[in-house]
Amino acid sequence: MVTEVSRGEEAPPGLRAHLNEAVLQDAFDPAPLTIQIVLNDLPDRNCTHPVSNGDFSVTSDGLNRYRTEYVDPIAEILADPAYQRLRIVAIVEPDFLPGLLLPAATTRCAAVQASGAYPAAVRYALTRLHAIPNVYVYLDASHHGVVGHPDNFGRAAGLLASIAGAAGGGPSLVHGFTVNVANYGALVEPYFTALMGKNSRWVGGNDYVDELSFAQAFRKRLIMAGFASDIGMVIDTSRNGWGGPYRPTRTSTSGDLNRFVDESRTDRRHSVGNWCNQAGAGLGARPAAIPAAGIDAYAWIKPPGVSDGSSVNVTSPDGIRPDPMCDPTYYAQAAGGYVPSGALPYAPPAGQWFGAQFQQLLANAYPPL
């Protein structure tokens, strides 16, 4: 948010304070230090959610304010010569893509789609950041649950190409793409494939059931859409471990398709659309560079233990409101009917520390700690 950019050295520290600390750490290492930042403040951001917690709205000059009050200050800070030795990985606008791909589920999404604010805002951010030599820009590409569906796969690649400059053979504004940011999709499903369960309630016609196979396939589709052959993917593995006592150890032998999939899958959510403080989740694969073909890194982009949102109207210094998907008693519409949100109880507002979630992530880490 804007306050996270503008804060200086006071607690909690702002962007410049973090960069200053990175410079101090970098002084003791002959290799340049890599630091990760996330831009996440689009006008009416997360418009598919019932509650939007950003600073700007398309109905209140949000696009121009996003440019001048958010992106420009960030770009000016990152371009400071004091930080030119750092390798800065900038992840741009997690979860913006569903707001463009999916039917307008909320009045905010309808306004966003009609205004063209998301593509214009994202392209502006990419352009400003790409111009800084030591900034490596990764645009978010959602997750397998949305983009892996055959109705969205090719459309998403074309849309990203038009936004990021690759369409028509033009120069690209990105180094690569991120997937599964702040989400819970399993890195690998070892005991079943999408083909084995495609018509089940869980898979719902999707061509993918995990993030690694999706990321590798979508990378190839992005290259077909015009991106360079050396683009890479980064997978957020901070909360997709799904270990612990309920992790399956073999493929189910059930003859019922839905039961077969439910007994075989490591992802224990009630629906791939469930995104808030998920019960049973664990830390995933540890951060690593070039862990698989076409994958630049596994990274912990969402800090483990930071709440996704609260189910109750508790006081938040940032004015963040509760979201029904964070209420453990809420049932959300999914394929085949309504399913529980799967959220942990007693969560604080989004962005605040959630100790119970962190303890669960440690206990259910996979690979185990």
Buried (B, 14 or more C-beta within 10 A) or exposed (E): BBEBBBBEEEEEBBBBBBBBEBBEEBEEEEEEBBBBBBBBBBBBBBBBBEBBBBBBBBEEEBBBBBBEBBBBBBBEBBBEEEBBEBBBBBBBBBBBBBBBBBEBBBEBBEBBBEBEBBBBBBBBBBBBBBEBEEBBBBBBBBBBBBBBBEEBBEBBBBBBBBBBBBBEEEEBBBBBBBBBBBBBBBBBBBBBBBEBBBEBBBBBEBBBBBBBBBBBBBBEBBBEBBBEEEBBBBBBBBBBBBBBEEBBEEEBEEEEBBEBBBBBBBBBBBBBBBBBBBBBBBBBBBBEEEBBEBBBBBBBBBEBBBBBBBBEEBEBEEEBBBBBBBBBEBEBEBBEEEBBBBBBEEBBBBBBEBEBBBEBBBBBBBEEE
